[in-house]
Amino acid sequence: MEQEYLDLAKRIIKEGTRRDDRTGTGTLSVFGHQMRFDLQKGFPLLTTKRVFFKLIKSELLWFLKGDTNIKFLLENNNHIWDEWAFERYVQSSDYTGPDMTDFGLRVQQDADFKEIYNKEMQLFRNQVLNDAEFSKKHGSLGNVYGAQWRAWKTADGGFIDQIQDVIHSIKTNPNSRRHIVSAWNPEEVPTMALPPCHTLFQFYVEGGKLSCQLYQRSGDVFLGVPFNIASYALLTHLIAQETGLEVGEFIHTLGDAHLYMNHMDQIQEQLSRDIRTFPQLELNKEKSIFDFDMDDIKVTGYDPHKAIKAPIAV
């Protein structure tokens, strides 16, 4: 199954169009691609490089809590959203430190600036963790995934808990074609630190098994997509357990699937490696999806190649 991901990377290298992007980094891009993962055959945590599962499960639990503040992530040593919160902070009137304009590119190009940036970022993290008022104001990312999943605002001043609703729908009307959760809220997109990349997912019940299809408008194939694959596979397992079903397939449909130009050496190294056996997922069978914590989710038998570092484009 991992070959599906590697084939996507090969396709982008072979067929991709060179495109500019909002980060100034540049990409090779293709539009429209689908991968399928049979979750009965193992948990799709890539083996051609180490993918850090702790980050995946802490982020997904963060989404499921309806949380949009990075404090929970920092408490779990998860820094994958730090740059976007920091960017909002340095653009605010409260920031009085060194100039952080275009810090994403400058960090890659200027070693002296990188040292300054790292110091400012660490100060920011410490304040989010230890200063409640600062955290509330500057740790927030706006109404990103968690808010849309658990508390979509309605015109009458109420909210919709899409996760609760889809679980109820699966249990009571499994053949429905409306088992859908959307993170793309056009009214609130402008207020989000990063508009949702994984925008909509749909569940499908057949033969006692639950499958999930994700539509992802934009996919950073080297850094982001391996996380997205594992995250939505994990979500499928959690929802299946909550609804008394087995798992079926995870189907990953991508819009703009791209490799950043500064990830080319890294993806070539990954493509040179052999595929190993996917691990197995273990969940606490005694808890509801809404009560899970980090210790309730584990993978066993994970033996990947070593991790490959690459810069994130902000």
C-alpha positions in Angstrom: 0.0 0.0 0.0 2.9 2.4 0.6 3.7 2.1 -3.1 0.6 4.3 -3.7 2.3 7.2 -1.9 5.6 6.6 -3.6 3.9 6.4 -7.0 2.3 9.8 -6.3 5.7 11.3 -5.6 7.1 9.8 -8.8 4.2 11.1 -10.8 4.8 14.7 -9.5 8.5 14.5 -10.4 7.7 13.2 -13.9 4.5 15.1 -14.8 4.4 18.0 -12.3 4.1 21.6 -13.5 6.5 24.2 -11.9 4.3 26.7 -10.0 4.9 29.7 -7.8 3.1 29.6 -4.5 2.2 31.9 -1.5 5.3 30.9 0.5 7.7 32.0 -2.3 9.3 28.5 -2.3 7.9 27.1 -5.5 6.5 23.6 -6.2 6.1 20.9 -8.7 2.3 20.2 -8.8 -0.3 17.9 -10.3 -4.0 18.3 -10.0 -6.2 15.4 -9.0 -4.9 12.2 -7.6 -6.3 9.3 -5.5 -4.8 6.7 -3.2 -6.5 3.8 -1.5 -5.4 2.0 1.7 -6.9 -1.2 2.9 -6.9 -0.7 6.7 -7.4 -4.4 7.2 -3.9 -5.0 6.0 -2.1 -2.7 8.4 -2.0 0.8 9.7 -0.6 3.2 6.9 2.2 4.8 8.8 4.9 5.1 6.1 8.0 3.0 6.5 10.4 4.6 3.9 10.9 7.3 6.5 10.0 7.5 10.1 6.7 9.4 10.6 6.3 10.5 14.2 3.0 8.9 15.4 2.9 10.9 18.7 2.5 14.1 16.6 -0.3 12.5 14.6 -2.3 11.3 17.5 -1.9 14.5 19.6 -3.0 16.6 16.6 -6.1 14.4 16.0 -7.1 14.4 19.6 -6.7 18.2 19.6 -9.1 18.4 16.6 -11.6 16.0 18.3 -11.5 18.1 21.5 -12.6 21.1 19.4 -9.4 22.9 20.5 -7.8 25.7 18.3 -5.1 26.8 20.7 -1.6 25.4 20.3 -1.1 25.1 24.1 -2.4 21.5 24.1 0.0 20.7 21.3 3.0 22.3 23.0 2.2 20.4 26.2 2.6 17.2 24.1 5.8 18.4 22.5 4.0 18.9 19.2 5.3 21.9 17.2 3.7 21.3 13.8 1.4 24.4 14.1 3.9 26.7 15.9 4.9 28.7 12.8 1.3 29.7 12.0 0.5 30.9 15.5 3.9 32.7 15.7 3.2 34.4 12.3 0.0 35.8 13.6 1.7 37.0 16.8 4.6 38.8 15.0 2.1 40.5 12.8 0.2 41.8 15.8 0.7 45.2 17.5 1.8 43.3 20.7 5.0 42.0 19.1 8.0 44.3 19.8 10.9 42.0 18.9 13.2 41.8 15.9 11.8 42.0 12.4 10.3 38.6 11.4 9.1 39.5 7.9 9.2 36.5 5.6 10.8 34.4 8.4 10.0 31.1 6.6 12.4 31.8 3.8 14.9 33.8 5.8 15.4 31.0 8.2 16.5 28.8 5.3 18.9 31.4 3.8 20.5 33.2 6.7 22.2 31.4 9.6 22.4 34.5 11.8 18.7 35.2 11.3 17.9 31.6 12.1 19.5 31.9 15.5 17.4 35.1 16.2 14.3 33.4 15.0 14.8 30.3 17.2 15.3 32.5 20.2 12.1 34.5 19.5 10.1 31.3 18.8 11.2 29.7 22.1 10.2 32.8 24.0 6.8 32.6 22.2 6.3 29.0 23.1 7.2 29.6 26.8 4.7 32.5 27.0 1.9 30.3 25.4 2.6 27.6 28.0 3.0 29.8 31.1 1.0 32.9 30.6 -2.8 32.2 30.4 -3.7 35.7 29.0 -1.0 35.6 26.4 -1.9 32.0 25.4 -5.6 32.9 25.0 -4.7 35.9 22.8 -1.8 34.6 20.8 -1.9 30.8 21.0 -5.1 30.7 19.1 -5.2 29.9 15.4 -8.7 31.1 14.7 -11.6 28.7 14.0 -9.5 26.0 12.3 -10.4 22.3 12.2 -11.4 21.6 15.8 -13.9 24.5 15.8 -15.5 23.5 12.5 -15.7 19.8 13.4 -17.2 20.3 16.9 -18.8 23.8 16.9 -19.7 25.0 13.4 -21.5 28.3 14.0 -25.0 28.7 12.6 -26.9 31.7 11.5 -29.3 31.6 14.5 -26.4 31.8 17.0 -26.1 28.1 17.7 -23.6 25.5 16.6 -23.4 22.1 14.9 -21.2 19.3 16.4 -20.4 17.5 13.1 -18.5 14.7 14.8 -21.4 13.8 17.1 -23.8 14.1 14.2 -21.9 11.9 11.9 -21.5 9.2 14.5 -25.3 9.3 15.2 -25.9 9.1 11.4 -23.7 6.1 10.9 -25.3 4.3 13.8 -28.9 5.1 12.9 -28.8 5.3 9.1 -25.7 3.4 7.9 -26.7 3.5 4.2 -27.0 7.3 4.1 -24.9 9.2 1.6 -24.7 12.1 4.0 -22.1 10.9 6.4 -20.0 14.1 5.8 -17.9 16.4 7.9 -16.7 19.7 6.4 -13.9 21.9 7.7 -14.2 24.5 4.8 -16.4 27.3 6.2 -16.1 30.1 3.6 -17.3 32.8 6.1 -14.5 31.9 8.6 -11.6 31.1 6.2 -10.3 34.7 6.3 -9.9 34.5 10.1 -8.0 31.2 10.1 -4.2 31.1 10.5 -4.2 28.5 7.7 -7.3 27.6 5.7 -8.2 23.9 5.9 -6.1 21.8 3.5 -8.1 18.6 4.3 -11.4 20.2 3.7 -14.1 17.4 3.7 -14.4 13.8 4.5 -17.2 11.2 4.0 -17.9 7.8 5.6 -19.4 4.8 3.9 -20.7 1.6 5.5 -20.7 -1.7 3.7 -20.5 -5.3 5.0 -20.0 -4.2 8.6 -17.0 -2.1 7.7 -16.5 1.6 7.8 -14.5 3.4 5.0 -13.5 7.0 4.8 -12.8 9.2 1.8 -10.9 12.5 2.4 -10.9 15.4 -0.1 -7.7 17.4 0.4 -7.5 20.7 -1.6 -3.8 21.1 -1.1 -1.2 18.5 -0.2 2.5 19.0 0.7 3.4 15.5 -0.4 6.8 15.1 1.3 6.0 16.6 4.8 2.2 16.9 5.1 0.6 14.0 3.2 2.2 11.2 5.2 0.7 12.8 8.4 -2.7 13.2 6.7 -2.8 9.5 5.6 -2.1 8.3 9.1 -4.3 10.8 10.8 -7.4 10.0 8.7 -6.7 6.3 9.0 -6.6 6.7 12.8 -9.8 8.8 12.6 -11.5 5.9 10.7 -10.4 3.4 13.3 -11.8 5.7 16.1 -15.1 6.3 14.4 -15.4 2.6 13.5 -14.9 1.6 17.1 -17.4 4.2 18.3 -20.0 2.9 15.9 -19.4 -0.9 16.4 -17.9 -1.5 13.0 -14.7 -2.9 11.5 -12.5 -0.7 9.4 -12.6 -0.8 5.6 -10.6 1.5 3.3 -9.1 4.9 3.7 -9.4 6.7 0.3 -7.3 9.9 -0.1 -8.3 12.2 -2.9 -6.0 15.2 -3.5 -6.6 18.4 -5.5 -3.3 20.3 -5.8 -0.7 17.6 -4.9 2.8 19.2 -4.8 6.4 18.8 -3.9 8.2 21.9 -2.7 11.3 22.6 -4.7 13.4 22.5 -1.5 12.2 18.9 -0.8 13.6 17.3 -4.0 16.7 15.8 -2.5 14.7 14.5 0.4 12.0 12.8 -1.7 14.7 11.2 -3.9 16.3 9.7 -0.8 13.0 8.4 0.3 12.2 6.9 -3.1 15.5 5.0 -3.0 14.5 3.0 0.1 12.7 -0.3 0.3 9.2 -0.6 1.7 8.7 -2.4 5.0 5.6 -3.9 6.6 3.0 -1.5 8.0 2.5 -1.6 11.8 -0.7 -2.5 13.7 -2.9 0.0 15.6 -4.0 -0.7 19.1 -6.9 1.3 20.7 -8.3 1.2 24.2 -11.6 -0.7 23.7 -13.1 0.6 26.9 -13.3 4.3 26.1 -15.4 6.6 23.9 -13.7 8.5 21.2 -14.4 11.7 23.2 -12.5 10.4 26.2 -9.3 9.2 24.6 -6.0 10.5 25.7 -2.5 9.8 24.3 -1.9 6.5 26.2 -5.1 5.0 24.7 -3.7 4.9 21.2 -0.6 2.9 20.2 1.1 1.3 17.2 3.1 -1.9 17.4 5.6 -3.4 15.0 6.7 -0.1 13.5 10.2 -0.5 12.0 10.7 2.3 9.6 13.8 3.8 7.9 15.2 6.8 9.7 13.5 10.2 9.5 14.4 12.7 6.7 14.4 16.4 7.7 13.1 19.1 5.5 12.1 22.7 6.0 8.4 23.6 6.3 7.0 26.3 4.0 5.0 28.9 5.9 
